[in-house]
Amino acid sequence: MSNNYKEVEGYKNYLIFDDGRIYSKKNKKFLKTYKVYTTGNNYVSIYDGNRKKKKNMRIANLVANAFLPKPDKCNEYDYVEHIKSCSDDNVNNLRWTFKYVKDRKPNPTYILPEKSLHYPELIEKIPKVYNKIMHQLYPLLHSYHSHAVVGMLSFALGSLLW
């Protein structure tokens, strides 16, 4: 058990430990957590200061916001991902990643290769490639084939990312 803790940002009555436990200062006990089985993530219900509004929060996000600094190179890091197991919300099992990785990851227990997560230079190139493709396809966008063109463009950009 870890003694490394911080106050939950925006919720002064709660402490978050680096191993994922949440402590209520008001009730003087650790909160019970629950798992959403469709995603595999652990959540906790916490109340605002007046105990009027309950909010369900993902524990991995609380731990990462408290203990993991976001990478400086790219502001696209906006999602917290588990490195090994979705049920382990320890700070050593979490990392910041891109939102598009979260959106494309169908199975929460699947671990992407390390190199696929850190491509700030790829993020910078996507608008250039997109603009180049759009310039070539612009005349087709106003025809009855527009849905097919958008589908091809999405497929092309998706294959660039993966």
C-alpha positions in Angstrom: 0.0 0.0 0.0 1.3 3.4 -1.0 1.3 6.6 1.2 1.8 8.8 -1.8 -1.4 10.8 -2.3 -2.8 14.2 -3.5 -6.1 16.0 -3.3 -8.4 15.3 -6.1 -8.5 18.3 -8.4 -11.8 20.1 -8.0 -12.9 17.9 -5.1 -11.3 19.0 -1.9 -13.0 16.3 0.3 -11.2 13.5 -1.5 -7.6 12.2 -1.7 -6.3 10.1 -4.6 -3.4 7.7 -4.0 -0.9 6.7 -6.7 -2.2 3.1 -6.5 -5.7 4.2 -7.5 -7.4 4.2 -4.1 -9.7 7.2 -3.3 -10.1 8.4 0.3 -13.0 10.5 1.6 -11.8 13.0 4.2 -15.4 13.7 5.2 -16.4 10.0 5.9 -12.8 9.0 6.8 -12.8 5.9 4.7 -11.8 4.6 1.3 -14.5 4.6 -1.4 -15.8 1.5 -3.1 -15.1 1.3 -6.8 -17.0 -0.4 -9.6 -15.9 -1.8 -12.9 -17.7 -1.1 -16.2 -17.3 -4.5 -17.9 -17.8 -3.2 -21.5 -14.6 -1.1 -21.2 -12.8 -2.8 -18.3 -12.2 0.5 -16.6 -12.7 1.2 -12.9 -14.9 4.1 -11.7 -15.8 5.8 -8.5 -18.7 8.0 -7.5 -17.7 11.3 -5.8 -19.8 14.3 -4.7 -19.1 18.0 -5.0 -18.4 20.0 -1.9 -22.1 20.5 -1.0 -22.9 16.8 -1.6 -25.6 17.8 -4.1 -24.1 16.5 -7.3 -22.7 13.0 -7.8 -20.2 12.4 -10.5 -18.9 9.1 -11.8 -15.2 9.4 -12.6 -12.7 7.0 -14.2 -10.0 6.2 -11.6 -7.3 6.1 -14.3 -8.0 9.7 -15.2 -7.9 10.8 -11.6 -4.6 9.1 -11.0 -3.0 10.4 -14.2 -4.2 14.0 -13.6 -2.7 13.9 -10.1 0.6 12.1 -10.7 1.5 11.9 -14.4 2.6 15.1 -16.2 1.4 15.4 -19.8 4.2 15.2 -22.4 5.4 18.6 -23.5 6.0 17.9 -27.3 2.4 17.6 -28.3 -0.9 18.8 -26.9 -2.7 15.9 -28.5 -2.1 13.7 -25.5 -5.5 13.7 -24.0 -6.4 10.1 -23.1 -5.1 7.9 -20.3 -4.3 4.3 -21.3 -3.4 1.3 -19.2 -0.1 -0.3 -20.1 -0.8 -3.8 -18.9 -4.1 -4.5 -17.2 -7.3 -2.4 -17.2 -8.0 -3.3 -13.6 -4.7 -1.9 -12.3 -5.0 1.8 -11.9 -1.5 2.2 -10.3 0.4 5.2 -11.7 3.1 2.9 -13.0 0.5 1.2 -15.2 -0.8 4.4 -16.8 0.4 6.6 -19.7 -1.0 9.5 -21.7 -1.8 8.8 -25.3 -3.5 10.3 -28.3 -7.3 10.4 -28.5 -7.2 8.7 -31.9 -5.5 5.7 -30.3 -8.4 5.4 -27.9 -11.0 5.7 -30.6 -9.4 3.0 -32.8 -8.7 0.6 -30.0 -11.6 -2.0 -30.1 -10.6 -4.2 -27.2 -9.5 -2.6 -23.9 -7.2 -5.5 -23.1 -5.3 -5.2 -26.4 -1.9 -3.5 -26.0 -0.6 -1.4 -28.9 3.1 -1.5 -29.6 5.1 1.2 -27.8 6.3 2.9 -31.1 2.7 3.5 -32.4 1.8 5.8 -29.6 4.5 8.5 -29.9 4.2 10.1 -33.3 3.9 13.9 -32.8 5.6 14.3 -36.2 2.9 12.1 -37.8 0.2 14.3 -36.3 1.9 17.3 -37.9 1.9 15.6 -41.4 -1.8 14.6 -41.4 -3.2 18.0 -42.3 -0.7 18.3 -45.2 -1.7 14.9 -46.6 -5.4 15.6 -46.0 -5.2 19.0 -47.9 -3.3 17.3 -50.8 -5.9 14.6 -51.1 -8.8 17.1 -50.8 -7.4 19.3 -53.5 -7.4 16.3 -55.9 -10.9 15.1 -54.8 -12.7 18.4 -54.4 -14.5 18.3 -57.8 -15.9 14.9 -56.8 -17.2 16.0 -53.4 -20.1 17.9 -55.0 -21.3 14.9 -57.1 -23.5 12.0 -56.1 -20.3 10.1 -55.3 -19.5 12.2 -52.3 -20.1 9.5 -49.7 -17.7 7.1 -51.5 -15.1 9.8 -51.7 -15.3 10.5 -48.0 -15.1 6.8 -47.3 -12.0 6.5 -49.4 -10.4 9.5 -47.7 -11.1 8.0 -44.3 -9.6 4.7 -45.3 -6.5 6.4 -46.7 -5.9 8.5 -43.6 -6.6 5.4 -41.4 -4.0 3.4 -43.3 -1.5 6.3 -42.8 -2.0 6.1 -39.1 -1.7 2.4 -38.8 
